[in-house]
Amino acid sequence: MNTGSFLTKASRLHGNRLAIQYGEQRLTYAELHQRVGRLAQALQILGVRPGDRVAIVQRNGPALFETLFACFRAGAVAVPINVRLHPEEVAFICQDSGTRVLVATGEYATSALQARKQIPDLQLVGVESIAGALDYETLISAADPMTTDAEVDPDDLAWLFYTSGTTGKPKGAMLTHRNLLAMTMNYYADVNPIVPEDVVLHAAPLTHGSGLFGLPAIAKGATNVILSTDPAPAGHYHRVPRPDPDQDVAQRAVPILRPGQPALYCLRWWADVC
């Protein structure tokens, strides 16, 4: 029971559906599945084996979902890290978790380089250019896709959350594949019974709660709209195309509000797609 099967199944059933929209960037489920498979193979070429830790220090974007599901497919353990932590804290988490590979976006190069300074064997992958790091897109382009999910035990570790360390050093909270499946099933029962026509808006960090809530959306083949952190010109909205003009988008849209999230973003997006 590999959590990566959420995407694998969705790509088979809903390959042509829009999986992720980030500004003007769009990925269908078939495209996302292909890129995740290539990244999973690339991680294996770098020496990542089932149970190994892969840290994620990234802003919200498609690459974060790709890295997360590449970890699942390879049987590795995803270690998403709060980007607001000090570089020393990021380095501590990488060291404490035994991270083998760190995948970072360019604006967090300082944290990534600090981690490698303290862990000489740590391999860095830069979604954008980071000095001395392997290039993310080059790795994806060069690798053959890993098309099947690694065999894992339901109680194998899948996602390693770290606390903020308010009263001491950050501590890792261990989530297994069984935990993530139970969370997903309970989400459908207690929060929202998502259907493929739904649209889920992500404004909170994907390295935390919003990333977890992406799992039930992907499992059902829904569309995930990730708010861009880049300044948008006045009057710019995130648009989601109507897959079927005969269906009412207002009935399919599922904006996800999180603590601290500016409601205006959701209201503007909601008004636009309705």
C-alpha positions as CSV (number, residue, x, y, z in Angstrom):
1,M,0.0,0.0,0.0
2,N,2.0,2.9,-1.4
3,T,0.6,6.4,-1.1
4,G,2.1,7.0,-4.5
5,S,-0.7,4.9,-5.9
6,F,-3.0,7.9,-5.5
7,L,-1.4,9.5,-8.4
8,T,-0.8,6.3,-10.4
9,K,-4.5,5.5,-10.3
10,A,-5.6,9.0,-11.0
11,S,-3.3,9.2,-14.1
12,R,-4.9,6.0,-15.5
13,L,-8.5,7.1,-14.9
14,H,-8.1,10.9,-15.5
15,G,-4.9,11.3,-17.6
16,N,-6.2,14.2,-19.6
17,R,-7.7,16.1,-16.7
18,L,-5.9,19.1,-15.3
19,A,-3.9,18.1,-12.2
20,I,-2.0,21.3,-11.3
21,Q,-2.3,24.9,-12.3
22,Y,0.4,27.4,-11.1
23,G,0.0,30.7,-12.8
24,E,0.3,29.9,-16.5
25,Q,1.9,26.5,-15.9
26,R,-0.4,23.5,-16.3
27,L,0.1,19.8,-15.9
28,T,-2.4,17.1,-16.7
29,Y,-2.4,13.9,-14.6
30,A,-0.7,12.0,-17.3
31,E,2.1,14.7,-17.5
32,L,2.4,14.8,-13.7
33,H,2.7,11.0,-13.5
34,Q,5.4,11.0,-16.2
35,R,7.5,13.7,-14.5
36,V,7.1,12.1,-11.1
37,G,8.3,8.8,-12.6
38,R,11.4,10.4,-14.1
39,L,12.2,12.2,-10.9
40,A,11.8,9.0,-8.9
41,Q,14.2,7.2,-11.2
42,A,16.6,10.2,-10.9
43,L,16.5,9.9,-7.1
44,Q,17.4,6.2,-7.4
45,I,20.3,7.0,-9.7
46,L,21.5,9.4,-6.9
47,G,21.5,6.4,-4.6
48,V,18.1,6.9,-2.8
49,R,16.7,3.6,-1.7
50,P,13.5,2.7,0.0
51,G,13.4,4.2,3.5
52,D,16.0,6.9,2.7
53,R,15.1,10.5,3.5
54,V,14.6,13.2,0.9
55,A,14.3,16.8,2.2
56,I,12.1,19.4,0.5
57,V,12.9,23.1,1.0
58,Q,10.7,24.7,-1.7
59,R,8.2,27.5,-2.2
60,N,4.7,26.3,-3.3
61,G,4.7,25.1,-6.8
62,P,4.3,22.0,-9.0
63,A,7.9,20.8,-8.2
64,L,6.9,20.3,-4.6
65,F,4.1,17.9,-5.5
66,E,6.4,16.2,-8.0
67,T,9.1,15.8,-5.4
68,L,6.7,14.5,-2.8
69,F,5.2,11.9,-5.1
70,A,8.6,10.9,-6.5
71,C,9.6,10.1,-2.9
72,F,6.5,7.9,-2.5
73,R,7.1,6.1,-5.9
74,A,10.7,5.4,-5.0
75,G,9.7,4.2,-1.5
76,A,11.7,7.0,0.0
77,V,10.6,9.2,3.0
78,A,9.6,12.8,2.2
79,V,10.9,15.4,4.7
80,P,9.1,18.7,3.9
81,I,10.7,21.5,5.8
82,N,9.2,24.9,6.8
83,V,11.0,27.4,4.5
84,R,10.7,30.1,7.2
85,L,13.1,28.2,9.5
86,H,16.6,29.6,10.0
87,P,19.3,27.9,7.8
88,E,20.8,26.3,10.9
89,E,17.4,24.8,11.8
90,V,17.1,23.4,8.2
91,A,20.6,21.9,8.5
92,F,19.7,20.4,11.9
93,I,16.5,18.7,10.5
94,C,18.5,17.3,7.5
95,Q,21.1,16.0,9.8
96,D,18.7,14.6,12.4
97,S,16.6,12.9,9.8
98,G,19.5,11.4,7.9
99,T,18.6,13.1,4.7
100,R,20.5,11.9,1.6
101,V,19.1,14.3,-1.0
102,L,17.7,17.8,-0.5
103,V,15.6,19.4,-3.3
104,A,15.3,23.2,-3.0
105,T,14.1,26.2,-5.0
106,G,16.6,28.9,-5.6
107,E,15.4,31.4,-3.0
108,Y,16.3,28.9,-0.3
109,A,19.9,28.4,-1.5
110,T,21.3,29.7,1.7
111,S,19.5,27.0,3.7
112,A,20.4,24.3,1.2
113,L,24.1,25.2,1.2
114,Q,24.2,25.5,5.0
115,A,22.8,21.9,5.2
116,R,25.5,20.6,2.8
117,K,28.2,22.4,4.8
118,Q,27.2,20.4,7.9
119,I,26.5,17.2,5.9
120,P,29.3,16.8,3.3
121,D,27.6,13.7,1.8
122,L,24.3,15.5,1.2
123,Q,23.4,15.8,-2.4
124,L,21.7,19.0,-3.5
125,V,19.2,19.4,-6.3
126,G,18.2,22.9,-7.4
127,V,14.8,23.5,-8.9
128,E,16.4,26.7,-10.0
129,S,20.1,27.4,-10.1
130,I,22.0,26.8,-6.8
131,A,25.8,26.8,-6.8
132,G,27.1,23.3,-6.8
133,A,23.7,21.7,-7.0
134,L,22.4,19.3,-9.6
135,D,19.8,20.8,-11.9
136,Y,16.2,19.5,-11.4
137,E,15.0,19.7,-14.9
138,T,18.2,18.1,-16.3
139,L,17.8,15.1,-13.9
140,I,14.1,14.7,-15.0
141,S,15.0,14.9,-18.7
142,A,17.9,12.4,-18.5
143,A,16.0,9.7,-16.5
144,D,13.7,7.0,-17.8
145,P,10.4,7.0,-16.0
146,M,9.8,4.7,-13.1
147,T,6.2,3.6,-13.9
148,T,5.3,1.5,-10.9
149,D,5.3,2.4,-7.2
150,A,7.8,0.7,-5.0
151,E,6.6,-2.1,-2.8
152,V,6.3,-0.8,0.8
153,D,4.7,-2.1,4.0
154,P,1.7,-0.1,5.1
155,D,3.6,0.7,8.3
156,D,6.7,2.0,6.5
157,L,7.5,5.6,7.0
158,A,6.2,7.9,4.2
159,W,6.2,11.5,5.5
160,L,8.4,12.9,8.3
161,F,7.1,16.2,9.7
162,Y,9.3,18.3,12.0
163,T,7.9,20.5,14.8
164,S,9.0,24.1,15.0
165,G,11.2,23.5,18.0
166,T,9.6,26.1,20.2
167,T,10.8,24.6,23.4
168,G,13.9,22.8,22.1
169,K,15.2,21.2,19.0
170,P,12.6,20.3,16.3
171,K,11.3,16.7,16.5
172,G,10.2,14.5,13.7
173,A,6.6,13.3,13.7
174,M,6.4,10.0,11.8
175,L,3.6,9.4,9.3
176,T,3.3,6.0,7.6
177,H,1.6,5.0,4.4
178,R,-1.2,3.6,6.5
179,N,-1.5,7.0,8.3
180,L,-1.8,8.9,5.1
181,L,-4.4,6.5,3.7
182,A,-6.5,6.8,6.9
183,M,-6.2,10.6,6.8
184,T,-7.3,10.7,3.2
185,M,-10.3,8.4,3.8
186,N,-11.3,10.5,6.9
187,Y,-11.0,13.7,4.8
188,Y,-13.7,12.3,2.5
189,A,-15.9,11.4,5.4
190,D,-15.4,14.4,7.6
191,V,-14.4,17.4,5.5
192,N,-15.3,17.0,1.8
193,P,-16.2,14.1,-0.5
194,I,-14.1,15.3,-3.4
195,V,-15.0,14.4,-7.0
196,P,-12.8,14.6,-10.1
197,E,-14.7,17.8,-11.3
198,D,-13.7,19.7,-8.1
199,V,-11.0,22.4,-7.9
200,V,-8.9,22.8,-4.8
201,L,-7.2,26.0,-4.0
202,H,-3.8,25.9,-2.2
203,A,-2.7,29.1,-0.6
204,A,-1.0,27.7,2.6
205,P,2.4,25.9,2.5
206,L,2.3,22.6,0.7
207,T,5.1,21.5,3.1
208,H,2.4,21.3,5.8
209,G,-1.4,21.0,6.0
210,S,-2.2,22.1,2.4
211,G,0.2,19.4,1.1
212,L,-1.6,16.8,3.1
213,F,-4.9,18.0,1.8
214,G,-3.6,17.7,-1.7
215,L,-3.5,13.9,-1.3
216,P,-7.3,13.4,-1.3
217,A,-7.6,15.8,-4.2
218,I,-5.0,14.0,-6.3
219,A,-6.4,10.6,-5.3
220,K,-9.8,11.7,-6.8
221,G,-8.3,13.3,-9.9
222,A,-9.4,16.8,-8.9
223,T,-7.6,20.0,-10.1
224,N,-5.1,21.6,-7.7
225,V,-4.7,25.4,-8.1
226,I,-1.5,26.6,-6.4
227,L,-1.4,30.4,-5.8
228,S,1.7,31.9,-7.2
229,T,3.9,33.8,-4.8
230,D,4.9,36.2,-7.5
231,P,3.3,39.7,-7.5
232,A,0.3,39.6,-9.8
233,P,-0.8,42.7,-11.9
234,A,-4.0,44.3,-11.0
235,G,-7.0,42.4,-12.2
236,H,-5.1,39.2,-12.6
237,Y,-6.8,36.0,-11.4
238,H,-6.0,32.3,-11.4
239,R,-8.3,30.9,-14.0
240,V,-9.3,27.2,-14.2
241,P,-10.7,26.2,-17.6
242,R,-14.1,24.6,-17.7
243,P,-13.7,20.9,-18.7
244,D,-17.4,20.8,-19.6
245,P,-19.3,24.1,-20.4
246,D,-22.5,22.4,-19.5
247,Q,-21.4,21.9,-15.9
248,D,-21.7,24.6,-13.3
249,V,-18.2,25.5,-12.1
250,A,-19.6,27.0,-8.9
251,Q,-20.8,23.6,-7.9
252,R,-17.4,22.0,-8.6
253,A,-15.0,24.6,-7.0
254,V,-13.7,23.7,-3.6
255,P,-11.6,26.6,-2.2
256,I,-9.6,25.4,0.8
257,L,-9.2,28.1,3.5
258,R,-6.4,27.7,6.1
259,P,-5.6,29.7,9.3
260,G,-3.8,32.9,8.3
261,Q,-4.8,32.7,4.7
262,P,-6.0,36.0,3.2
263,A,-9.7,35.4,2.4
264,L,-9.4,37.9,-0.4
265,Y,-7.4,35.6,-2.6
266,C,-10.1,32.9,-2.3
267,L,-12.9,35.4,-2.9
268,R,-11.3,36.9,-6.0
269,W,-10.6,33.4,-7.4
270,W,-14.1,32.2,-6.5
271,A,-15.8,35.1,-8.2
272,D,-13.6,34.7,-11.3
273,V,-14.3,31.0,-11.9
274,C,-18.0,31.3,-11.1
